[in-house]
Amino acid sequence: MTRRVVVLGDVMLDVAVQPTAALAPSSDTPANIRVTRGGSGANVAIALRASGHEVLYVGAGGRDRAHDVFVSALRYANVTPLLESIEGSTGTVVSIVASDGQRSMLTDRGVNSRLSETFVAAQLEEPFDHLHVSGYLLLDSATRSIGVGALALARRRGSSTSVDVCSVAPLREVTPPKFLEAAAGASTLFSNEEEALTLTSKDDVENALDVLGSLFDEVVITVGARGALGARGADRFRAGASNGPVVDTTGAGDAVTGTYLGERLNGEEPPAALEAAMLAAAHVVSGLGAIG
C-alpha cells in the first residue's frame, strides 16, 4: 500500500574526493572527484520512493546553483521537493574517501540552520502517514525545536515517526541525553554502531540495542561490514552485509534507513525489511558519491 511520507532534512551538495596517490603537499594529487546531490535525509527519501511511496522532502536551500542541482535530483527520483528559499549558500559537504571506502567529511551547513518553523508547519498541514526527521536537525540547536515540534505534531495525528542519529561528532558535542530528549517519542530510531554506543555509554552493541530498544518501538543499528541488527519490543533480529565491492560508504546507512522504512510501511516484518535494506546498502557502496 502506498503511503504518504514526509522527510524533514538538510539540503546539501556533495563533493566526494578519493585520492588515487599519496597527497603531494603544495602540488597536485590525482583523485577521483564527484559532485552530486547530497543530504542524508535526501538519501533516505530516495530509498523510500524506491519502495513505492509518495515522498515529500522539506528543507531549506540557498538561491544558488547547488539548490538547483538538489531539486533536479529529487525530481528525477520522483521525490517532491518542498524547500524554503533563503538568501545565502546551500549547504555543502566535502567527503575525503579512503581506499577502504571510509570517509571523513568537511561540512558547511549553509542556510540549513535557517529553516523556519513557520515554513515547516505549512508543509505539514496536509495529512501524511509517516514523518522521518534527519538527526542533523536535532543535532543543530538552531533547528532542534523544529524537529521536536514536527515529531510531536505527527504523534498527535497518529502518524508513525522515525529519527536517524546521522553523525557521532556533533552527537558528542550536543550530548546524548539532549539528543535522546529531542528524539523521544519517535517510533523508530536508526543509528550506526558508534552512535549507538555513544548514546548509551555501552561498550557492546548488543547491550546498546537493549537500552535503545527500551526507549523506542523499533531500533536498527548498522555495524559496517557485519551488517545490521535490530529490535522490536522483545524481538531481536539481524542481517549480514551483502558481498560486493566497497568504493565509498557515503549514503549506505541512509539506504538502510530508507529501504527499511519503505518495506515496513509496505507491511513487511522487520527481519525481511532489514534483509532488503542490506541489499540496498550494497548497491550504494559500489560507487563514488551518493547513489540513488
Solvent accessible surface area in square Angstrom, and as a share of the most:
residue,aa,sasa,rsa
1,M,161,0.72
2,T,90,0.52
3,R,79,0.29
4,R,63,0.23
5,V,0,0.00
6,V,3,0.02
7,V,0,0.00
8,L,2,0.01
9,G,2,0.02
10,D,7,0.04
11,V,0,0.00
12,M,11,0.05
13,L,28,0.14
14,D,10,0.05
15,V,32,0.18
16,A,3,0.02
17,V,28,0.16
18,Q,24,0.11
19,P,42,0.26
20,T,81,0.47
21,A,51,0.39
22,A,91,0.71
23,L,134,0.67
24,A,37,0.29
25,P,122,0.77
26,S,128,0.83
27,S,83,0.53
28,D,129,0.67
29,T,38,0.22
30,P,82,0.52
31,A,37,0.29
32,N,62,0.32
33,I,93,0.47
34,R,115,0.42
35,V,92,0.53
36,T,40,0.23
37,R,17,0.06
38,G,0,0.00
39,G,7,0.07
40,S,21,0.14
41,G,1,0.01
42,A,0,0.00
43,N,19,0.10
44,V,1,0.00
45,A,0,0.00
46,I,20,0.10
47,A,16,0.12
48,L,0,0.00
49,R,75,0.27
50,A,91,0.71
51,S,21,0.13
52,G,36,0.35
53,H,1,0.00
54,E,78,0.35
55,V,2,0.01
56,L,13,0.07
57,Y,0,0.00
58,V,1,0.00
59,G,0,0.00
60,A,1,0.01
61,G,0,0.00
62,G,1,0.01
63,R,145,0.53
64,D,50,0.26
65,R,170,0.62
66,A,14,0.11
67,H,39,0.17
68,D,61,0.32
69,V,43,0.25
70,F,1,0.00
71,V,15,0.08
72,S,67,0.43
73,A,30,0.23
74,L,0,0.00
75,R,159,0.58
76,Y,196,0.75
77,A,24,0.18
78,N,101,0.52
79,V,2,0.01
80,T,62,0.36
81,P,20,0.13
82,L,47,0.23
83,L,31,0.15
84,E,30,0.14
85,S,61,0.40
86,I,17,0.09
87,E,114,0.51
88,G,33,0.32
89,S,69,0.45
90,T,5,0.03
91,G,0,0.00
92,T,39,0.22
93,V,14,0.08
94,V,45,0.26
95,S,2,0.02
96,I,72,0.36
97,V,2,0.01
98,A,51,0.39
99,S,116,0.75
100,D,88,0.46
101,G,0,0.00
102,Q,102,0.46
103,R,87,0.32
104,S,75,0.49
105,M,79,0.35
106,L,116,0.58
107,T,81,0.47
108,D,85,0.44
109,R,52,0.19
110,G,29,0.28
111,V,2,0.01
112,N,5,0.02
113,S,35,0.23
114,R,132,0.48
115,L,10,0.05
116,S,37,0.24
117,E,108,0.48
118,T,111,0.64
119,F,42,0.18
120,V,5,0.03
121,A,52,0.40
122,A,50,0.38
123,Q,44,0.19
124,L,4,0.02
125,E,123,0.55
126,E,107,0.48
127,P,100,0.63
128,F,14,0.06
129,D,58,0.30
130,H,4,0.02
131,L,0,0.00
132,H,1,0.00
133,V,0,0.00
134,S,1,0.01
135,G,0,0.00
136,Y,50,0.19
137,L,2,0.01
138,L,0,0.00
139,L,14,0.07
140,D,25,0.13
141,S,91,0.58
142,A,59,0.45
143,T,0,0.00
144,R,41,0.15
145,S,73,0.47
146,I,11,0.06
147,G,0,0.00
148,V,56,0.32
149,G,35,0.33
150,A,4,0.03
151,L,1,0.01
152,A,24,0.19
153,L,37,0.18
154,A,0,0.00
155,R,98,0.36
156,R,175,0.64
157,R,103,0.38
158,G,69,0.66
159,S,14,0.09
160,S,42,0.27
161,T,0,0.00
162,S,0,0.00
163,V,0,0.00
164,D,13,0.07
165,V,0,0.00
166,C,27,0.16
167,S,19,0.12
168,V,25,0.15
169,A,67,0.52
170,P,39,0.25
171,L,0,0.00
172,R,130,0.47
173,E,147,0.66
174,V,21,0.12
175,T,61,0.35
176,P,27,0.17
177,P,95,0.60
178,K,96,0.41
179,F,0,0.00
180,L,36,0.18
181,E,135,0.60
182,A,7,0.05
183,A,0,0.00
184,A,54,0.42
185,G,43,0.41
186,A,4,0.03
187,S,27,0.17
188,T,10,0.06
189,L,0,0.00
190,F,5,0.02
191,S,7,0.04
192,N,61,0.31
193,E,44,0.20
194,E,85,0.38
195,E,5,0.02
196,A,0,0.00
197,L,45,0.22
198,T,26,0.15
199,L,10,0.05
200,T,16,0.09
201,S,105,0.67
202,K,87,0.37
203,D,135,0.70
204,D,57,0.30
205,V,16,0.09
206,E,77,0.35
207,N,71,0.36
208,A,0,0.00
209,L,2,0.01
210,D,73,0.38
211,V,51,0.29
212,L,0,0.00
213,G,14,0.14
214,S,90,0.58
215,L,96,0.48
216,F,11,0.05
217,D,98,0.51
218,E,17,0.08
219,V,0,0.00
220,V,1,0.00
221,I,0,0.00
222,T,24,0.14
223,V,6,0.03
224,G,62,0.60
225,A,102,0.79
226,R,140,0.51
227,G,2,0.02
228,A,0,0.00
229,L,4,0.02
230,G,0,0.00
231,A,1,0.00
232,R,81,0.30
233,G,49,0.47
234,A,100,0.78
235,D,84,0.44
236,R,107,0.39
237,F,21,0.09
238,R,133,0.48
239,A,5,0.04
240,G,50,0.48
241,A,43,0.34
242,S,41,0.26
243,N,152,0.78
244,G,50,0.48
245,P,95,0.60
246,V,75,0.43
247,V,48,0.28
248,D,0,0.00
249,T,22,0.13
250,T,10,0.06
251,G,5,0.05
252,A,18,0.14
253,G,36,0.35
254,D,16,0.09
255,A,8,0.06
256,V,4,0.02
257,T,2,0.01
258,G,0,0.00
259,T,16,0.10
260,Y,1,0.00
261,L,6,0.03
262,G,0,0.00
263,E,38,0.17
264,R,55,0.20
265,L,29,0.15
266,N,58,0.30
267,G,59,0.57
268,E,70,0.31
269,E,94,0.42
270,P,2,0.01
271,P,67,0.42
272,A,49,0.38
273,A,0,0.00
274,L,0,0.00
275,E,92,0.41
276,A,29,0.23
277,A,0,0.00
278,M,11,0.05
279,L,118,0.59
280,A,29,0.22
281,A,13,0.10
282,A,26,0.20
283,H,101,0.45
284,V,10,0.06
285,V,18,0.11
286,S,46,0.30
287,G,17,0.16
288,L,27,0.13
289,G,1,0.01
290,A,15,0.11
291,I,52,0.26
292,G,71,0.69
